[in-house]
């Protein structure tokens, strides 16, 4: 190859700036595979460069951003997902959910997965107390899992988890030897479920890490309204990952992760000491909540499009 040919071949990648730089980086992913990877990366490059140009990003600011993202990753553990919390507090999690899981057919709406889900929850029977000693006021939850046609779904699996009255999930309590306010149960042959737990209370997301610094810097509240998480699934149906929010909670309109949907707000009704719906006698006040879940039939290609599988 002659010097002139070599110069012509390589000069396109030298002395780049502005739009020429952006296009060269975009083109560098032109041969990426699979196709979806190419599309995502080329769009990401365009939007990242547009962001930097829009705000005229300084070197110090970019370094601070790199250091922040590094600390977000370093804060993640097996029981704390700081990166998910970062995505949640930017509203990105809800944006992705809205794109991928639109509930346009009457199915239960999805909301954020949250950073405190862990697999392997203990299995319970209907009527059991999944609180397992978690602090809080007793709460009896029940309902029916149905399809969008209205038919009950026998044997539907409900994976439940929530914070206790101190605003802590069991995985935030290293002293615990067993799960609390977390468990799996199956609906009966009529699609019905019922269990005991504790009344959900509003709580603040952890603010002792980099995401907490972000929230404080924005003068935002770290609070979430009280809620019970539920991931509901059944063969032949799309899994839905959702919440049941506490009606009347003061943070329903100020959720730090933007996850509240009106259809997911449930009534938690205070009861005086006495007989509960399942016949149990309680000597202290308790709460009763009834909430039905609706699942969509699985798509013909077998992919789940209404929740996290």
N, C-alpha and C positions, 0 to 999 in steps of 0.2 A: 504494500500500500504506500503510495506516495505521500510526502508530507502534506501536500495540498488536500489529498483525499482524507487523511487522518484529521486534519484541521476542520474540514467540513463535517466529519462524522462526530467529533467531540465538542465542537464549539457550541452546539445547541444546549449543552449542559453546563456551560461556563458563563460567568458574569450574569447570572439570573437575578431578577428582582420583579416585584409587582406581579402583574397578571401573567407574565411569562414564567415566573417561578411557580405560580399556582398551577398553570397548565402542565408544566413539566412534571410536577409531582403527581398530578392527576393521571397523566399519561403513563407514569411509571407503574401504575396499577392496572394498565390496560390488558395485560396478559394474566391477571390474577384468576385463580380458579378455586372454588366454583364461581359461577356467574354472580350469584348473590353476594359473595365476598367482594367481588370487584365493584358492584353497584354501591354497596355500603361504604367501602373505603374511599371511593372517589367522591361520594357525597360528603363524607366526613371531612376529607381534606378541604373541599371547597368551603364548607361552613366554618371550619376552624380558622382558615386564613381570612375569611370574611369577618369573623369575630375580631381577630387581632387587628385588622385594618380599621374596623368600625370604631373600636375604643382606643386606637393608637397605643396598643399594649407596649409598656416599657419592659426592658430586660429585667429590672428588679421585680416587677409585677409577675412576669412569667416565671421567674425563679421561685417567687413566693407560692405561685400556683402549683408548681412541681413539688415543692416541699410539702404543701398541704395534701396533695393527692398521695404522696409517699406516706405521710402520717396516717391518712385514712386507711390505707392498706395495712400498715403495721399495727393498727388498732384492732383489726379483725381477729377473732378467735373462733374456736369451735362453737361457742355459745353466744357470740356477739358479732353481728355483721354490720360494721360501720359503713361499708360501701353501699349496702342496701339502704341504710338510714340516710346517707348522703343523697342517693337517688330519690328517696321518698320526700325529703325536705325540699328538694328542687322541683317537686311535682312531676318529675320525669317518670316515676313508677306509674302514676295514675295516667299519664299520657300514653304510655305503652299499653297499659291495660285497656284504655279506651279504644286504641287502634285494633288490638287483637281480640278483645272479648266484649263486643257490643251486645248487650242484652236487648235485642229488638223483638224478641218473640215471646215476651212474658216470663222468661226465665229470671232467676234471681241474679241481681247485678253483682259483678265482681268488684273487689277493692284490693288495697295493697296487701301483699303477703306478710310484710313486716320482717324485722330482723331477728325475731326470737322464736321462730318455728324450729323445732328439731324433730327428726324422725324417730320412730321406735316408741311412740307413746304407749302407755299401758292400755290394755283392752278392758273395757267395762261392759256390764250388762245394763239394759234399760232399768232405770230406777236407782242405779248406784250413785254414790257421791264422788265425783271426780275431783272435788276440791282436795280431798285426802289430807285435811288438816290445814289448808291454806287459810290465812286470816281473812275475815270478811263476814258479812251478813249472809245467812243461808239464802239460796235462790234456787227455785225449781223451774227448770226450762223444759218445754215440750213443744211438739208440733208434728207436722207431717211432711214427708218428702214426696213430692209429686212430679210428674212429667208435665210438659207444657200442654198436654192433652187433658190434664186434670186427673189422670189415673195415678194412684199411689204407686210408689216404687219399693217393693218389698226388699229388705236386706241392704238398702242403701247405707253406705259407710259414712259416718260423721266423725271427722278428726277435729277435736275441739281443743283450744288453748286460750288462756287469758291471763291477765295480771291479777294479783290479789289486791286487798284493800290498801296495802302500802304502796301500790303502784309498781310492784316488782313481779316479774315472771320467775318461775321456779329456777330457770337456768341462770338467773342473776343472784341466786342464793347458793354459794358454794358449799354451805354447811349441810344442805339437804342430801339425803341418801336415796330419796324416791321422788318421782314426779308429783307435782301438785298443780291443780287447776289445769290439767292437761290429760287428754285421753281419747280413745277411739271407742265407738259403739256402733252397733248395727240397728237400723230400723226394723220393726217387726214385720209380719206378713201383710200388714195393712199400711205400711210406710210410716208408722208412728215411731217417734222417739221421745224419751223423757229421761232426765237425769237431774241430779243436784249438783250445784256448784256454789260459788259466792257471787254476790251482786258485783257487777263490774263498776269500777270507779275511774274517774279521770286521773291521768298521770302524765308526768313529763318524760319525754324521751331522755336517755342518758346524755348529759351535757359535759361530761368530764373528758371528752375527746375532741378531735378537730371539728366534727359536725356541731358540737356544742359551741365552739368558738365562732363558727359561721352564724349560728342562730343569734348569739349575743351581739355579734357585730352588726346584724341586721335589725336589732331591737325587736326581734320576733319572740312570741311566746313559744315555749317548747312543749306545750300541753297537747294531749290527745283526749277526746271525749271517751268516757267509759264504753267498753265494747267487749264482746266475746268473739273470738275468731272461730270460723268454721270452714273446713274444706270438705265438701260433700261430693261423693262419687258413687257411681254404680255402673256395672257393665252395660255398654250400649248407650251410655249418656255422657255428655261433656261434664267434666269436673268443674265445679265452681268454688273459688276461694273468695271468701267474703267475711263480713263482720255483721254482728247484730249490735247496733248502737243503743245506748241508754237514752230514752226519750227525756227531754228536759235538761239534759246536760248542758252546762254553761259554755262548753267548748265545741258544740256541734257546728257552730259557724266560724270557728277559729282553729280548725284542726291543723297542726303543724305539718302534716303530710298530705293535706287536701283530699282525704279519703272518704269523707262523708257523702252518702247518697240518701235522699229522703226515703226511698223504698226500703232502706236497711235500718231505719230507726224503729225500734220496738218498745213496747210498753212494759216496764218492769214495775208491777203493782205491789205496793207494800201491804202485807197482811198482818193482822194482829195474831198473837200466840193462839194456837188451836190446831185444827186438823188441816193438813195440806191436801192438795188434789190427789195424791197417791195414797191417802189414808194415814200417813205418818202424823204423829202428834208432836208439835214443837212448843216449847215453853218460852220461846223468844220470838219477836217479830221476824218475818221472813218475806221474801219477794217471790212473785210468780210472773213468769214471762212465757208467752206463747208466740212462736215464730215458725212459719212454714217455709220450706225451701223448694224451689222449682227448677228442675233440670231439663235441658234440651236434649233431644235425641242426638246421638253421635252422628257426625257427617259421614257421608258415604265413603270418603277416602280414609276414614278412621282417625283423623286428627282432631285433637281437642281444641275448641275455639272459644271456650267460656270459662277460663280459670286456669290455674296452674296445676298441671297433672302431677 
